[in-house]
């Protein structure tokens, strides 16, 4: 029996370890890893420059890159975004259905008290946390 391809969505607040877990799951870059942050990160220097006005473009690019990987039949695709609001997940749910990928949504929690690398304040994190919903059943 052929195994189904997998789409793994890692969600959590900034600083929770999504990027680190994504790299681990990629098995030394055997599988692609995508994020909205990719749009704002200079591929040469690794410098991150967020611009809220371009956030919609970043979401679109991430979705398009995931779709392209699925079109090529990539056996495991990993996406790490905050996904604090349900609508942020919906496009990926549709892609998983369209390409017959097994879907995993993994919430990464910050038990290690790591600080986020994007300079997001505690107050901003609190606002994000208030919107965050987990579907247990």
N, C-alpha and C positions, 0 to 999 in steps of 0.2 A: 504494500500500500504506500502510495506517495504521501509524504508529509506536506501539510499545508504551509504556505509561506506565512510569515508572521510580521505584524506591524506592532511595534512596542512604543506606546506613548508614555513618557515619563513626565509626571506633573508634580509641582511643588513650588513653594515660595522661593524667591532668590536666596541663595546660600544654603539650600537644603542638600545639595550634592547631586543634582540632576546631571550636570555635565560630566562629573567624575564617573557616575554610574553608567552613563551612555558610552563613555570611552571603554569602560570595562566590558560592557555587553557587546561592543563592536569587535571584540576578540582581535585586538591589535590591528584595527582598521580593516578587518576582513569584510565587515558589513558597514553600510553607510549610516552616518549620524547627521541629522539635520536639526536646525533650530532657527527661530526667528532672529536670534542674536547673530547668526551668520551674516545677515544682511548689513548689520552695523559694525562688523569686524573687518578691518583691513586684512586681506589675506597675506600680504607681504610682511607687515609689521606686527599683526595681532592686536593692534590698537582698536579699542571699542569706542564708538562715537554714536550714542543713541540720539535719535531725532524723532520725537513723538509724531511729528507731521508726516513721517514716512513709515509709520508703523504698519499701515494697511499694505504697503508695498512689501514689507518684510514678511507679513503673514502669507501674502500671495506667493512670494518666491519660495517660501518653505513648502507650501502645499504643492506647488508645481514640481519642485525637486523630488518630493516624495512620490508624486504621481509618475514621474519619469522613471524612477527606480522600480516602481511596481510594474510599469509597462514592460520593462526589461526582465521581469520575473525574478528580481533580487529576492533571495530566500528569507532575509531578515532585514527590516528597515526600522531604524530607531529615530524617534523624535523626542527632543527634550525642550519643553516650553513650560511656562508657568501653568497654563491651562486653568486659571482660577475661575473662569466663567464657562458655563456649559457650552455656549455657542462656539467657543474656541476649539472644542473637540469635534464638533459636528462634521466638518469637512473631511476629517480623517476617518470618521465612522463610515461616511459615504464611500471614500476611496477603498477602505477595507472590504466593503460589500461589493463594490464594482469589480475589484480585482480578486475577489475570493481569498482574502488574507485573514488569517486568524488574528483577532484583535486582543491586545493586552493593554490595560490602562494601569499604570503603577504609580502610586503616590509615594513620593520621597519626602520623608520627614526629617526635620533638623534636630535630632537628638544630640548631635555633637556640638551644637551651639556655634556653628561656623558662621562667619560674617559673609554677606554677599559681596561679590567683586564689582558690582555696578554702582556702589554708593547710594543704594536705596535706604532711606531713613527708616527708623523703627516705626514712625507714624505711618509711612507709606506701606510698610509691611503689614501693619495692623489693618489698614483699609483693605488690602488684598486678602488677608486672612478672613475678614468678615464676609467677603463675597464667595469664598471657597466652599464648595459643597462636595461631599464624597458620596458616591452611590454604592451602598453596601449590598443592596438586593434589588 
